Amino acid sequence: MADLPTGSTRRRRAPYANGERTRAGLVDAALDVFAKQGSQRLSIRQIAEQIGTSHTALLHHFGSKDALLKAVVARRQEREGPERRALLRQLGLLDAVPAIMNHNATIPGVLQLDTVLRAETLGQDHAASETIRRQQTEFLASVRLELELEDRAGHLRDGLDLDVIAQLITSLIEGIQVAWLEDRSVDMGAHLAAFMDLIRKPTTPTSA
């Protein structure tokens, strides 16, 4: 039987746990700041002022602005990933994507962050460039895989090039989110549902 933690062990663990909670809170606060203002024009001192802490505290927990930005990008994925995967398992790609877009309309700050980071990292040596490119590659691959599952289930029209369709879906998602950030009357879910209907195999009406 394993030994129970001693009092000194518990005391050592408590500061570590508190430090992790503090770090997580700083990441969430920085995510909100970056979503509204971007990251390139903000110094570590300005970021600290925006989230109500000191720049020395940020440097203590992250070491640099680049490390903070990478933590923010990872946190954004951690926030949204599980719910998206659950919807895909429950509904399948064709029905899950419109539902995900409807959910995204409730998190404008996160969409703003995605848009700003993509613009800032495009063709530049940015701290998050590698992470953003990797996430985009993984997103495209996941859409391609989900399309294959839909195709095997007989839900897609015949003769579709799944590589092309995967690229169209990911591009449409990114583009419609930018359109929505500019004009909140854009119905992202309806637009994606319309596209999914274009690639969905028509149901054969049953005879009376």
C-alpha positions in Angstrom: 0.0 0.0 0.0 1.4 3.4 -1.0 2.4 5.8 1.8 0.0 8.6 2.5 1.4 12.1 1.8 3.1 13.7 4.8 2.3 17.2 6.0 5.5 18.5 4.4 4.5 16.9 1.0 1.1 18.5 1.2 2.7 21.9 2.0 5.0 21.5 -1.0 2.1 20.6 -3.3 -0.1 23.5 -2.2 2.1 26.3 -3.6 2.5 24.4 -6.9 -1.3 24.0 -7.2 -1.8 27.6 -6.4 0.8 28.6 -9.0 -1.0 26.5 -11.6 -4.3 28.1 -10.8 -2.8 31.6 -11.0 -1.1 30.7 -14.3 -4.4 29.4 -15.8 -6.2 32.6 -14.7 -3.5 34.7 -16.4 -3.8 32.7 -19.6 -7.6 33.1 -19.6 -7.3 36.9 -19.0 -4.7 37.3 -21.7 -6.9 35.3 -24.1 -9.6 37.9 -23.6 -7.1 40.8 -24.2 -5.6 39.3 -27.3 -9.1 38.6 -28.7 -10.0 42.3 -28.5 -6.7 43.9 -29.3 -4.4 41.4 -31.0 -0.9 40.7 -29.7 1.7 42.2 -31.9 1.4 45.8 -30.7 1.2 45.0 -27.0 4.3 44.8 -24.8 4.4 42.4 -21.8 4.0 45.4 -19.5 0.9 46.6 -21.5 -0.6 43.1 -21.4 -0.1 43.0 -17.6 -1.8 46.3 -17.2 -4.8 45.1 -19.2 -5.3 42.0 -17.1 -4.6 43.7 -13.8 -1.3 42.2 -12.8 2.4 43.1 -13.0 4.7 42.4 -15.8 7.1 40.7 -13.4 4.3 38.3 -12.5 3.8 37.4 -16.2 7.5 37.0 -16.7 7.6 34.8 -13.6 4.9 32.4 -14.9 5.7 32.5 -18.6 9.2 33.8 -19.1 8.3 35.9 -22.2 5.5 37.3 -24.2 6.0 34.6 -26.8 5.5 31.8 -24.2 2.4 33.6 -23.0 1.0 33.8 -26.5 1.7 30.1 -27.1 -0.1 29.2 -23.8 -3.1 31.3 -24.9 -3.3 29.5 -28.3 -3.2 26.2 -26.5 -5.8 27.3 -24.0 -8.2 28.3 -26.8 -8.0 24.9 -28.3 -8.4 23.3 -24.9 -11.6 25.3 -24.2 -13.4 24.4 -27.4 -12.0 21.1 -28.5 -14.0 18.7 -26.2 -17.4 20.2 -27.1 -16.7 20.1 -30.8 -15.6 16.4 -30.6 -18.7 15.5 -28.7 -21.0 17.1 -31.3 -19.2 15.4 -34.1 -19.6 12.0 -32.4 -23.3 12.7 -31.7 -24.4 14.3 -34.9 -21.8 13.6 -37.6 -20.0 16.3 -39.6 -23.0 17.4 -41.8 -25.1 18.3 -38.8 -22.5 19.1 -36.3 -20.7 21.9 -38.2 -23.8 24.2 -38.4 -24.4 23.5 -34.6 -20.8 24.4 -33.9 -21.1 27.6 -35.9 -24.2 28.6 -33.9 -22.2 28.0 -30.7 -19.3 30.1 -32.1 -21.7 33.0 -32.4 -21.8 33.0 -28.6 -18.0 33.5 -28.2 -17.1 36.6 -30.3 -14.0 37.2 -28.4 -12.6 33.8 -29.2 -13.4 34.2 -32.9 -11.8 37.6 -32.9 -8.7 36.0 -31.4 -8.6 33.4 -34.1 -9.0 36.0 -36.9 -6.4 38.3 -35.4 -3.8 35.6 -34.9 -4.2 34.2 -38.4 -3.7 37.7 -39.8 -0.7 38.4 -37.6 1.0 35.0 -38.4 0.4 35.0 -42.1 3.8 34.9 -43.8 5.5 36.3 -40.7 7.9 35.0 -38.1 5.4 35.2 -35.3 5.6 33.4 -31.9 2.4 31.5 -32.6 3.0 30.9 -36.4 4.0 27.2 -36.0 1.2 26.5 -33.6 -1.4 28.1 -35.8 -0.2 26.3 -38.9 -0.2 23.0 -37.1 -3.7 23.6 -35.8 -4.9 24.5 -39.3 -3.3 21.4 -40.7 -4.9 19.2 -38.0 -8.3 20.9 -38.5 -8.2 20.2 -42.3 -7.2 16.6 -41.6 -10.0 16.1 -39.1 -12.6 17.5 -41.5 -11.3 15.1 -44.2 -11.6 12.2 -41.8 -15.1 13.1 -40.8 -16.1 13.4 -44.5 -14.8 9.9 -45.1 -17.0 8.6 -42.2 -20.0 10.4 -43.7 -19.2 9.0 -47.1 -18.9 5.4 -45.7 -22.3 5.9 -44.1 -23.8 6.8 -47.4 -24.6 10.4 -46.4 -22.7 12.2 -49.2 -23.4 12.7 -52.9 -21.6 10.3 -55.2 -18.4 11.4 -56.9 -17.2 14.1 -54.5 -13.5 14.7 -54.2 -13.2 14.6 -50.4 -9.9 16.5 -50.4 -11.5 19.4 -52.2 -14.6 19.4 -50.1 -12.6 19.4 -46.9 -10.7 22.4 -48.1 -13.9 24.1 -49.0 -15.5 23.5 -45.6 -12.5 24.8 -43.7 -12.2 27.9 -45.9 -15.9 28.5 -45.6 -15.8 28.3 -41.8 -12.9 30.7 -41.6 -14.5 33.1 -44.1 -18.0 33.2 -42.7 -16.6 33.8 -39.2 -14.8 36.9 -40.5 -18.0 38.0 -42.2 -19.9 37.5 -39.0 -17.4 39.6 -37.0 -18.0 42.4 -39.4 -21.8 42.0 -39.5 -23.6 40.1 -36.7 -26.7 39.6 -38.8 -24.8 36.9 -40.8 -26.3 33.5 -39.8 -23.2 31.3 -39.7 -25.1 28.2 -38.9 -27.5 28.7 -41.8 -24.7 29.3 -44.3 -22.9 26.1 -43.3 -26.1 24.1 -43.2 -26.8 25.3 -46.8 -23.4 24.1 -48.0 -23.8 20.7 -46.2 -27.1 20.3 -48.0 -25.3 20.7 -51.3 -23.0 17.8 -50.6 -25.5 15.7 -48.7 -27.0 12.7 -50.6 -30.7 13.5 -51.3 -33.1 11.3 -49.5 -35.3 9.1 -51.7 -39.0 9.9 -51.0 -40.9 6.9 -49.9 -43.9 5.9 -52.0 -47.3 6.2 -50.5 
